[in-house]
């Protein structure tokens, strides 16, 4: 992929960034892990680098009801819209659809904001079909079910984006880097041999959603998914080893026409809901490998759609998604944060880890200080199991 210096503009953009004014609104209430600046802060940092030109941006659009109903039930969509109109969620809707709970709380523009983030992922699929890569940082809600909100996720924008690509006959490889198992997407496509889901996530023995996500699920699903349950504390060398073991065999065996990547940042070590020890650059190295090997369209660009996802440390998230956009747009950004970018990070009301040794680095650099560590025996054992796995051994 060609590299361009910060602030320079592609004559014809190879990637499109999907944003929207709605993402600056307060959502999820005051005491929720997602009541932090995410897309807005990442956009500010990208702009501080001079790395986002008008020709590379489009405004997110709200998904139409009929699009939402490609996956979600009409009853769920209607109940969701009605709750926003009434300004409250009834007990019956709360119990049936898990809307308005502590996990999936009510907030202003309750339906509109998730529907817009979801419309942006469908837009992203259409951008990929037009020959460019697309990044929707507001997307990545991989837990939502057809009739229920789940795990902070209201609509499953990823399923809908994949369905948009499938409507054009594309075989889709879905890759989920979020710290939590991409269970909603996996369940949606278990019966579709033209969609393969790969999820690297914290082992559900110790992490949400506390079931599923096992290595053994692949064969049970008819070879349409592969789960890599990561041990507590997985670090860069271990993460890269496991990824590299499976990546090329999956590409060779499944032969996708397009890739949808969920780039949740809660795998990065400082995240308060993650229990892994991966650095920002370790995370970005996997993103870069996916971009480099993604299938190409007729224009020569990777057929790649990227969304956001989990990420509960706003400073870590903004730095990581800035790196994702740099890779997609072909820019080489300085490691040092621009003064205005560092100021934007300092303006966030965040002190959860201010006494940790890594905290000052968050305002100096978009990358982390990394100390090398040996690959542990439990990870070597998992890697051996992966190499012996029927799908991978048949593909290699």
C-alpha positions as CSV (number, residue, x, y, z in Angstrom):
1,X,0.0,0.0,0.0
2,X,1.4,3.4,-0.9
3,X,2.3,5.7,1.9
4,X,1.6,9.4,2.0
5,X,2.7,12.0,4.5
6,X,0.3,13.5,7.1
7,X,-2.1,16.0,5.6
8,X,-1.6,15.2,2.0
9,X,-4.6,14.4,-0.2
10,X,-5.2,11.5,-2.5
11,X,-6.3,12.6,-6.0
12,X,-8.8,9.8,-5.7
13,X,-9.4,8.7,-2.1
14,X,-8.8,5.0,-1.6
15,X,-10.8,5.0,1.7
16,X,-13.8,6.9,3.0
17,X,-14.4,7.9,6.6
18,X,-18.0,8.0,7.7
19,X,-18.9,10.5,10.4
20,X,-21.8,12.4,11.7
21,X,-22.8,15.2,14.1
22,X,-25.0,12.8,16.1
23,X,-21.8,11.1,17.4
24,X,-21.1,14.3,19.5
25,X,-24.3,13.8,21.4
26,X,-24.2,12.3,24.9
27,X,-25.4,8.7,24.8
28,X,-25.8,5.8,27.2
29,X,-26.3,8.1,30.2
30,X,-23.8,9.1,32.9
31,X,-22.8,5.8,34.5
32,X,-22.2,3.5,31.5
33,X,-18.9,2.2,30.0
34,X,-19.9,3.9,26.7
35,X,-20.7,7.3,28.2
36,X,-17.3,8.5,27.0
37,X,-16.3,10.4,23.8
38,X,-15.3,7.8,21.2
39,X,-16.0,8.7,17.5
40,X,-15.9,12.4,18.2
41,X,-12.5,12.2,20.0
42,X,-11.0,9.9,17.4
43,X,-12.1,12.3,14.7
44,X,-10.6,15.2,16.6
45,X,-7.2,13.5,16.8
46,X,-7.2,12.5,13.2
47,X,-8.0,16.1,12.2
48,X,-5.2,17.3,14.6
49,X,-2.8,15.3,12.4
50,X,-4.3,16.9,9.3
51,X,-5.1,13.5,8.1
52,X,-8.8,13.9,7.0
53,X,-9.6,15.7,3.8
54,X,-13.2,16.7,2.7
55,X,-13.0,14.3,-0.2
56,X,-12.4,11.4,2.2
57,X,-15.5,12.1,4.3
58,X,-19.2,11.3,4.0
59,X,-22.0,11.9,6.5
60,X,-23.6,8.9,8.0
61,X,-27.2,8.3,7.0
62,X,-30.0,6.7,9.1
63,X,-30.9,3.2,8.2
64,X,-34.3,2.7,6.7
65,X,-36.7,0.4,8.6
66,X,-36.7,-2.1,5.7
67,X,-32.9,-2.3,5.9
68,X,-33.0,-2.9,9.7
69,X,-35.6,-5.6,9.0
70,X,-33.1,-7.6,6.8
71,X,-32.0,-9.0,10.2
72,X,-34.1,-7.5,13.0
73,X,-37.8,-8.3,13.6
74,X,-40.4,-5.7,12.7
75,X,-41.6,-5.9,16.3
76,X,-38.2,-5.0,17.6
77,X,-37.8,-2.1,15.2
78,X,-41.3,-0.8,16.0
79,X,-40.8,-1.0,19.7
80,X,-37.5,0.8,19.5
81,X,-39.0,3.7,17.4
82,X,-42.0,3.9,19.7
83,X,-39.8,4.2,22.8
84,X,-38.0,7.2,21.3
85,X,-41.3,8.8,20.4
86,X,-42.7,8.3,23.9
87,X,-39.4,9.3,25.7
88,X,-39.5,6.1,27.7
89,X,-39.3,2.3,27.5
90,X,-42.2,0.3,28.9
91,X,-41.7,-2.6,31.2
92,X,-43.0,-5.0,28.5
93,X,-40.5,-3.8,25.9
94,X,-37.7,-3.9,28.5
95,X,-38.4,-7.5,29.3
96,X,-39.0,-8.7,25.7
97,X,-36.4,-6.7,23.8
98,X,-33.8,-5.8,26.6
99,X,-34.2,-2.1,25.7
100,X,-34.0,0.5,28.4
101,X,-32.0,-1.8,30.8
102,X,-28.9,-0.9,32.7
103,X,-26.9,-2.7,30.0
104,X,-28.7,-1.1,27.1
105,X,-30.1,2.2,28.6
106,X,-32.5,4.7,27.3
107,X,-31.1,8.1,26.2
108,X,-32.0,11.1,24.0
109,X,-32.4,10.1,20.3
110,X,-32.6,6.5,21.6
111,X,-33.5,5.0,18.2
112,X,-32.0,7.7,15.9
113,X,-28.4,7.4,17.0
114,X,-28.1,3.6,16.7
115,X,-30.1,3.6,13.5
116,X,-27.6,6.2,12.0
117,X,-24.6,4.2,13.1
118,X,-26.2,1.2,11.5
119,X,-27.0,3.1,8.3
120,X,-23.3,4.1,8.2
121,X,-22.3,0.4,8.0
122,X,-24.7,-0.2,5.2
123,X,-23.2,2.9,3.5
124,X,-19.8,1.5,4.1
125,X,-20.8,-1.8,2.3
126,X,-22.0,0.3,-0.7
127,X,-18.7,2.2,-0.7
128,X,-16.8,-1.1,-0.8
129,X,-19.0,-2.2,-3.7
130,X,-18.1,1.1,-5.5
131,X,-14.4,0.3,-5.3
132,X,-13.1,2.0,-2.1
133,X,-12.4,0.9,1.4
134,X,-14.6,2.3,4.1
135,X,-14.3,3.1,7.9
136,X,-17.3,3.5,10.1
137,X,-15.9,4.0,13.6
138,X,-19.5,4.2,15.1
139,X,-20.3,0.7,13.9
140,X,-19.2,-2.7,15.3
141,X,-22.2,-3.6,17.5
142,X,-21.6,-7.4,17.2
143,X,-23.7,-8.7,20.1
144,X,-27.2,-7.5,19.0
145,X,-29.8,-10.2,18.3
146,X,-32.7,-10.1,15.8
147,X,-35.2,-9.4,18.6
148,X,-33.1,-8.1,21.4
149,X,-30.4,-5.5,22.3
150,X,-27.4,-7.3,23.9
151,X,-24.1,-6.2,25.4
152,X,-24.4,-2.5,24.8
153,X,-25.4,-3.2,21.1
154,X,-28.9,-2.2,19.9
155,X,-28.8,-3.0,16.1
156,X,-26.3,-5.4,14.6
157,X,-24.8,-3.1,11.9
158,X,-22.2,-5.7,11.0
159,X,-24.8,-8.3,10.1
160,X,-26.6,-5.8,8.0
161,X,-23.4,-4.6,6.2
162,X,-22.5,-8.2,5.4
163,X,-26.0,-8.9,4.1
164,X,-25.7,-5.8,1.8
165,X,-22.5,-7.4,0.4
166,X,-24.2,-10.8,0.1
167,X,-27.0,-9.2,-1.9
168,X,-24.4,-8.6,-4.6
169,X,-23.2,-12.2,-4.4
170,X,-19.9,-11.6,-2.5
171,X,-18.3,-14.2,-0.3
172,X,-17.6,-12.4,3.0
173,X,-14.9,-13.0,5.6
174,X,-15.8,-11.4,8.9
175,X,-12.8,-10.7,11.2
176,X,-13.6,-9.7,14.8
177,X,-10.7,-8.2,16.8
178,X,-12.8,-7.0,19.7
179,X,-11.9,-8.4,23.2
180,X,-15.3,-10.0,23.4
181,X,-16.6,-12.8,21.2
182,X,-18.6,-11.7,18.1
183,X,-21.4,-14.0,19.0
184,X,-24.3,-12.1,17.3
185,X,-22.5,-12.1,13.9
186,X,-21.5,-15.7,14.2
187,X,-25.0,-16.8,15.1
188,X,-26.5,-14.9,12.2
189,X,-24.4,-16.7,9.6
190,X,-23.9,-20.2,10.9
191,X,-26.1,-21.5,8.1
192,X,-24.5,-19.4,5.3
193,X,-21.6,-21.2,3.7
194,X,-20.7,-17.9,1.9
195,X,-19.8,-16.1,5.1
196,X,-17.0,-17.1,7.4
197,X,-16.5,-15.5,10.8
198,X,-13.2,-15.3,12.6
199,X,-13.1,-14.0,16.2
200,X,-10.1,-13.5,18.4
201,X,-11.4,-12.8,21.9
202,X,-11.0,-13.2,25.6
203,X,-11.9,-16.8,26.5
204,X,-15.6,-16.7,27.6
205,X,-14.7,-18.9,30.6
206,X,-13.6,-15.6,32.2
207,X,-15.2,-12.9,30.0
208,X,-18.5,-11.7,28.5
209,X,-20.6,-13.2,27.0
210,X,-19.6,-16.1,29.3
211,X,-20.7,-18.8,26.8
212,X,-19.8,-19.9,23.2
213,X,-16.7,-18.7,21.4
214,X,-14.8,-22.0,21.8
215,X,-12.3,-23.4,19.3
216,X,-14.6,-26.5,18.9
217,X,-17.5,-24.4,17.6
218,X,-16.0,-24.4,14.1
219,X,-16.9,-28.0,13.2
220,X,-20.2,-27.8,15.0
221,X,-21.1,-24.8,12.8
222,X,-20.2,-26.6,9.6
223,X,-16.9,-24.9,9.1
224,X,-18.4,-21.4,8.8
225,X,-16.6,-19.9,11.8
226,X,-13.3,-20.1,13.8
227,X,-13.0,-18.9,17.3
228,X,-9.7,-18.2,19.1
229,X,-10.3,-17.9,22.8
230,X,-7.4,-15.9,24.2
231,X,-5.9,-16.6,27.6
232,X,-5.9,-13.9,30.2
233,X,-3.0,-11.5,29.6
234,X,-2.3,-12.4,26.0
235,X,0.4,-10.1,24.7
236,X,1.7,-8.9,21.3
237,X,3.9,-11.8,20.4
238,X,1.2,-14.3,21.4
239,X,-1.5,-12.5,19.6
240,X,0.5,-12.2,16.4
241,X,1.5,-15.9,16.6
242,X,-2.1,-17.0,16.8
243,X,-3.3,-14.7,14.1
244,X,-0.5,-15.7,11.7
245,X,-1.2,-19.4,12.3
246,X,-4.8,-19.0,11.0
247,X,-4.8,-16.1,8.6
248,X,-3.3,-17.4,5.4
249,X,-5.0,-20.8,5.7
250,X,-8.4,-19.1,6.1
251,X,-7.8,-16.9,3.1
252,X,-6.7,-19.9,1.0
253,X,-9.5,-22.2,2.2
254,X,-12.4,-19.7,2.1
255,X,-11.4,-17.5,-0.8
256,X,-13.4,-14.4,0.2
257,X,-14.4,-11.6,-2.2
258,X,-14.5,-9.0,0.6
259,X,-13.5,-8.6,4.3
260,X,-15.5,-6.9,7.1
261,X,-13.2,-6.1,10.0
262,X,-14.5,-5.2,13.5
263,X,-11.7,-3.2,15.1
264,X,-12.7,-2.9,18.7
265,X,-9.9,-1.5,20.8
266,X,-10.7,-3.2,24.1
267,X,-8.0,-5.7,23.4
268,X,-5.4,-3.0,24.2
269,X,-3.8,-3.4,27.6
270,X,-5.2,-0.2,29.3
271,X,-8.8,-0.8,28.5
272,X,-10.9,-1.1,31.8
273,X,-13.1,-3.9,30.4
274,X,-10.3,-5.9,28.7
275,X,-8.0,-8.4,30.3
276,X,-5.4,-8.7,27.6
277,X,-1.9,-7.1,27.3
278,X,-1.8,-6.1,23.7
279,X,-0.2,-2.8,22.6
280,X,-1.6,-0.2,20.2
281,X,1.1,-1.1,17.7
282,X,0.4,-4.9,18.2
283,X,-3.3,-4.2,17.4
284,X,-2.4,-2.1,14.4
285,X,0.1,-4.7,13.0
286,X,-2.8,-7.2,12.7
287,X,-5.0,-4.5,11.0
288,X,-2.1,-3.8,8.6
289,X,-1.7,-7.5,7.7
290,X,-5.5,-7.7,7.0
291,X,-5.4,-4.7,4.7
292,X,-2.3,-6.0,2.9
293,X,-3.8,-9.4,2.1
294,X,-7.5,-8.4,1.5
295,X,-9.0,-9.3,-1.8
296,X,-8.8,-6.6,-4.5
297,X,-11.7,-5.2,-6.5
298,X,-11.5,-4.2,-10.2
299,X,-10.0,-0.8,-9.2
300,X,-7.1,-2.5,-7.3
301,X,-8.2,-1.3,-3.9
302,X,-8.7,-3.8,-1.1
303,X,-12.4,-4.8,-0.7
304,X,-12.4,-4.0,3.0
305,X,-15.0,-2.5,5.3
306,X,-13.8,-1.6,8.8
307,X,-15.9,-0.6,11.8
308,X,-15.3,0.3,15.3
309,X,-16.5,-1.8,18.2
310,X,-15.7,-2.1,21.9
311,X,-13.3,0.3,23.5
312,X,-13.9,1.8,26.9
313,X,-10.7,3.9,27.4
314,X,-11.3,7.0,25.3
315,X,-7.6,8.0,25.0
316,X,-6.5,4.6,23.9
317,X,-9.4,4.3,21.5
318,X,-8.7,7.6,19.8
319,X,-5.0,6.8,19.3
320,X,-5.8,3.3,17.9
321,X,-8.5,4.4,15.5
322,X,-6.3,7.2,14.3
323,X,-3.8,4.5,13.5
324,X,-6.5,2.5,11.7
325,X,-7.5,5.4,9.5
326,X,-3.8,6.2,8.7
327,X,-3.4,2.6,7.4
328,X,-6.6,2.7,5.4
329,X,-5.9,6.1,3.9
330,X,-2.2,5.4,3.1
331,X,-0.7,7.9,5.5
332,X,2.5,7.7,7.6
333,X,1.7,9.6,10.8
334,X,4.3,10.8,13.3
335,X,4.3,8.8,16.5
336,X,4.4,12.1,18.6
337,X,0.9,13.5,19.1
338,X,0.3,17.0,17.7
339,X,-0.1,19.6,20.3
340,X,-3.8,20.2,19.5
341,X,-4.4,16.4,19.6
342,X,-2.8,16.0,23.0
343,X,-4.9,19.0,24.2
344,X,-8.1,17.2,23.0
345,X,-7.1,14.1,24.9
346,X,-6.4,16.1,28.1
347,X,-9.8,17.8,27.8
348,X,-11.5,14.5,28.4
349,X,-12.6,13.9,31.9
350,X,-10.7,10.6,32.4
351,X,-8.6,9.7,35.4
352,X,-9.3,6.0,35.8
353,X,-5.6,5.1,35.3
354,X,-3.9,8.4,36.0
355,X,-1.6,6.7,38.6
356,X,-0.4,4.0,36.2
357,X,3.1,4.2,34.6
358,X,1.7,4.3,31.1
359,X,-0.6,7.3,31.6
360,X,1.8,10.1,30.6
361,X,2.6,8.2,27.3
362,X,-1.0,8.5,26.3
363,X,-0.6,12.2,25.8
364,X,2.9,12.0,24.2
365,X,2.5,9.3,21.5
366,X,-0.1,7.4,19.6
367,X,1.9,4.3,20.3
368,X,2.8,2.5,23.5
369,X,6.0,1.5,25.3
370,X,6.3,-2.2,24.9
371,X,8.4,-4.8,26.8
372,X,9.0,-8.1,25.1
373,X,7.7,-11.2,26.8
374,X,8.1,-14.9,26.0
375,X,5.2,-16.9,24.6
376,X,3.6,-18.8,27.4
377,X,3.0,-22.6,27.4
378,X,-0.8,-22.2,27.3
379,X,-0.6,-20.1,24.2
380,X,1.8,-22.6,22.5
381,X,-0.7,-25.3,23.3
382,X,-3.6,-23.3,21.8
383,X,-1.5,-22.6,18.7
384,X,-0.8,-26.4,18.4
385,X,-4.5,-27.1,18.6
386,X,-5.1,-24.5,15.9
387,X,-2.6,-26.1,13.6
388,X,-4.3,-29.5,14.0
389,X,-7.7,-28.1,13.4
390,X,-9.5,-29.8,10.5
391,X,-10.5,-26.6,8.7
392,X,-7.0,-25.1,8.9
393,X,-5.2,-28.4,8.0
394,X,-7.4,-28.9,5.0
395,X,-6.9,-25.4,3.8
396,X,-3.1,-25.3,4.1
